[in-house]
Amino acid sequence: MPSPAPLRRHPQQERSRRMVERILEAAHEVLLVEGHDAASTNRIARRAGISPGSLYQYFDGKEAIVDAVVARYSDDLAARVAAAFTTNLGARGETVAHDSVAALLAALEADAEMLRVVTEQLPLAHHRERLVALRDQVTQLVATYLAAQRPTRAVEPETAAWLLVRTVEQLTVRYVLDAPSIAREVFVSELTHLVLAHLEPRRT
């Protein structure tokens, strides 16, 4: 995954590392409570219990802090998603589809409000590179699985994986953010059915 935005000053001592952590935690809270547009270095510093001057020792400004918060969120989400797919790739058929969908949904639900901030409030430039890297990583895992399971299928594994990963991603993200009146188990079951239907051999 891409590295986080560089710090103005890298913390060398434990005290400095704790200060950076306080700033990032405070920024995370401000983003969730007040949103990206209303967030400011003054509000982040106040939430962290430090002076704005102390904040500027480590970050150039608001957007550098937001980049660091998004990087940490993205890295955590990427680890959860990659682990979910890797764990379930040993299964077959309906089991791997169902468990992978459920695991992805759980990963997105773990910090649903931050998902909303990243998806609906931040400019795409803040997270595009990390999002693309995560999609590519998961797509490759799925393509490898499909190639092993269905080597004679008419559609290339890479094509099927590209379609499936983006379809599942969009539907799970919208399910978490829109909170439709669809029971979670029903959603997972129906999305699993959609995935399996796409993978069925086509009749000629």
C-alpha positions as CSV (number, residue, x, y, z in Angstrom):
1,M,0.0,0.0,0.0
2,P,1.1,3.6,-0.5
3,S,3.0,5.2,2.4
4,P,1.3,7.9,4.6
5,A,1.8,11.5,3.9
6,P,5.2,12.5,5.3
7,L,5.4,14.2,8.7
8,R,7.1,17.6,9.0
9,R,9.1,16.3,11.9
10,H,9.5,12.6,12.6
11,P,9.0,11.7,16.3
12,Q,12.1,10.1,17.8
13,Q,11.1,9.9,21.4
14,E,8.2,8.1,23.0
15,R,6.7,11.4,24.1
16,S,6.8,12.7,20.5
17,R,5.2,9.5,19.2
18,R,2.4,9.8,21.8
19,M,1.9,13.4,20.7
20,V,1.5,12.4,17.0
21,E,-0.9,9.6,18.1
22,R,-3.0,12.2,20.1
23,I,-3.2,14.4,17.1
24,L,-4.3,11.6,14.8
25,E,-6.9,10.3,17.3
26,A,-8.2,13.9,17.7
27,A,-8.4,14.4,14.0
28,H,-10.2,11.1,13.6
29,E,-12.8,12.2,16.2
30,V,-13.2,15.7,14.7
31,L,-13.8,14.2,11.2
32,L,-16.4,11.9,12.5
33,V,-18.2,14.5,14.6
34,E,-17.8,17.7,12.5
35,G,-17.0,16.4,9.0
36,H,-14.1,17.2,6.7
37,D,-15.2,20.8,5.7
38,A,-15.7,21.9,9.3
39,A,-12.5,20.3,10.6
40,S,-9.6,22.7,11.2
41,T,-6.2,22.6,12.8
42,N,-7.5,24.7,15.7
43,R,-10.3,22.2,16.4
44,I,-8.0,19.2,16.1
45,A,-5.5,20.8,18.5
46,R,-8.2,21.7,21.0
47,R,-9.6,18.1,20.8
48,A,-6.0,16.8,21.4
49,G,-5.5,19.2,24.3
50,I,-2.4,20.9,22.7
51,S,-1.6,24.2,21.2
52,P,-1.8,24.7,17.4
53,G,1.9,25.4,17.5
54,S,2.6,21.9,18.8
55,L,0.5,20.5,16.1
56,Y,2.4,22.4,13.4
57,Q,5.7,20.9,14.7
58,Y,4.6,17.6,13.1
59,F,2.1,18.5,10.3
60,D,2.0,21.2,7.6
61,G,-1.7,21.7,8.1
62,K,-5.2,20.2,8.1
63,E,-4.9,18.3,4.8
64,A,-1.6,16.6,5.9
65,I,-3.3,15.4,9.1
66,V,-6.3,14.2,7.2
67,D,-4.0,12.3,4.8
68,A,-2.3,10.6,7.7
69,V,-5.7,9.7,9.3
70,V,-6.9,8.3,6.0
71,A,-3.7,6.4,5.5
72,R,-4.0,4.7,8.8
73,Y,-7.7,3.9,8.2
74,S,-6.9,2.6,4.7
75,D,-4.1,0.4,5.9
76,D,-6.2,-1.1,8.6
77,L,-9.1,-1.8,6.2
78,A,-6.7,-3.2,3.6
79,A,-5.3,-5.6,6.2
80,R,-8.8,-6.7,7.3
81,V,-10.0,-7.2,3.7
82,A,-6.8,-9.0,2.5
83,A,-6.9,-11.3,5.6
84,A,-10.6,-12.1,5.0
85,F,-10.0,-13.1,1.3
86,T,-6.8,-15.0,2.0
87,T,-8.4,-16.9,4.9
88,N,-11.5,-17.9,2.8
89,L,-9.7,-18.8,-0.4
90,G,-9.1,-22.3,0.9
91,A,-12.8,-23.0,0.8
92,R,-14.9,-23.8,-2.3
93,G,-18.1,-22.7,-4.0
94,E,-20.8,-21.2,-1.9
95,T,-18.7,-21.3,1.3
96,V,-15.9,-19.1,0.0
97,A,-18.4,-16.6,-1.6
98,H,-20.6,-16.3,1.5
99,D,-17.7,-16.1,4.0
100,S,-15.8,-13.5,1.8
101,V,-18.8,-11.3,1.5
102,A,-19.6,-11.5,5.2
103,A,-15.9,-10.8,6.1
104,L,-15.8,-7.8,3.7
105,L,-19.0,-6.4,5.2
106,A,-17.6,-6.8,8.7
107,A,-14.4,-5.0,7.8
108,L,-16.4,-2.0,6.4
109,E,-18.7,-2.0,9.4
110,A,-15.8,-1.8,11.9
111,D,-15.5,1.9,11.4
112,A,-18.6,2.8,9.4
113,E,-18.6,6.5,10.2
114,M,-15.0,6.8,8.9
115,L,-16.0,5.0,5.8
116,R,-18.7,7.6,5.3
117,V,-16.2,10.4,5.7
118,V,-13.8,8.8,3.2
119,T,-16.5,7.9,0.7
120,E,-18.8,10.9,0.8
121,Q,-16.8,13.9,2.2
122,L,-13.1,13.7,1.2
123,P,-11.8,14.6,-2.3
124,L,-10.9,11.5,-4.2
125,A,-7.3,12.6,-4.3
126,H,-7.0,11.9,-0.6
127,H,-7.5,8.1,-1.0
128,R,-7.6,7.2,-4.7
129,E,-4.1,5.7,-4.7
130,R,-4.7,3.5,-1.7
131,L,-8.2,2.5,-3.0
132,V,-6.8,1.4,-6.3
133,A,-4.0,-0.5,-4.6
134,L,-6.5,-2.4,-2.4
135,R,-8.8,-3.2,-5.3
136,D,-5.8,-4.5,-7.3
137,Q,-4.6,-6.6,-4.4
138,V,-8.0,-8.2,-3.9
139,T,-8.7,-8.6,-7.6
140,Q,-5.5,-10.5,-8.0
141,L,-6.4,-12.9,-5.1
142,V,-9.8,-13.5,-6.6
143,A,-8.4,-14.1,-10.1
144,T,-5.9,-16.6,-8.7
145,Y,-8.7,-18.5,-7.0
146,L,-10.9,-18.5,-10.1
147,A,-8.1,-19.7,-12.3
148,A,-7.5,-22.6,-10.0
149,Q,-11.2,-23.5,-9.6
150,R,-12.5,-22.9,-13.2
151,P,-9.6,-23.1,-15.6
152,T,-11.9,-23.8,-18.6
153,R,-14.5,-21.1,-18.0
154,A,-15.1,-19.0,-21.1
155,V,-14.6,-15.6,-19.3
156,E,-11.0,-15.0,-18.2
157,P,-10.4,-15.2,-14.5
158,E,-9.0,-11.6,-14.5
159,T,-12.2,-10.3,-16.2
160,A,-14.5,-12.2,-13.8
161,A,-12.5,-11.0,-10.8
162,W,-12.5,-7.4,-11.9
163,L,-16.3,-7.4,-12.3
164,L,-16.9,-9.3,-9.0
165,V,-14.6,-7.2,-6.8
166,R,-16.1,-3.9,-7.9
167,T,-19.7,-5.2,-7.8
168,V,-19.3,-6.6,-4.3
169,E,-17.4,-3.5,-3.1
170,Q,-20.0,-1.1,-4.3
171,L,-22.9,-3.0,-2.9
172,T,-21.3,-3.6,0.5
173,V,-20.3,0.0,0.9
174,R,-23.8,1.2,0.0
175,Y,-25.3,-1.3,2.4
176,V,-23.2,0.0,5.3
177,L,-23.8,3.6,4.5
178,D,-27.4,3.6,3.4
179,A,-28.6,1.1,6.1
180,P,-31.5,-0.2,4.0
181,S,-34.3,-2.2,5.6
182,I,-32.7,-5.5,4.5
183,A,-31.6,-7.9,7.2
184,R,-27.9,-8.5,7.2
185,E,-28.2,-12.2,6.7
186,V,-30.5,-11.6,3.7
187,F,-28.1,-9.1,2.2
188,V,-25.1,-11.5,2.6
189,S,-27.2,-14.4,1.2
190,E,-28.5,-12.5,-1.9
191,L,-25.1,-11.0,-2.7
192,T,-23.6,-14.5,-2.4
193,H,-26.2,-15.7,-4.8
194,L,-25.3,-12.9,-7.3
195,V,-21.6,-13.8,-7.1
196,L,-22.3,-17.5,-7.7
197,A,-24.7,-16.8,-10.5
198,H,-22.0,-14.9,-12.3
199,L,-19.6,-17.8,-11.9
200,E,-21.9,-20.5,-13.2
201,P,-20.9,-22.0,-16.5
202,R,-22.8,-20.4,-19.4
203,R,-25.1,-22.5,-21.5
204,T,-24.5,-22.5,-25.2
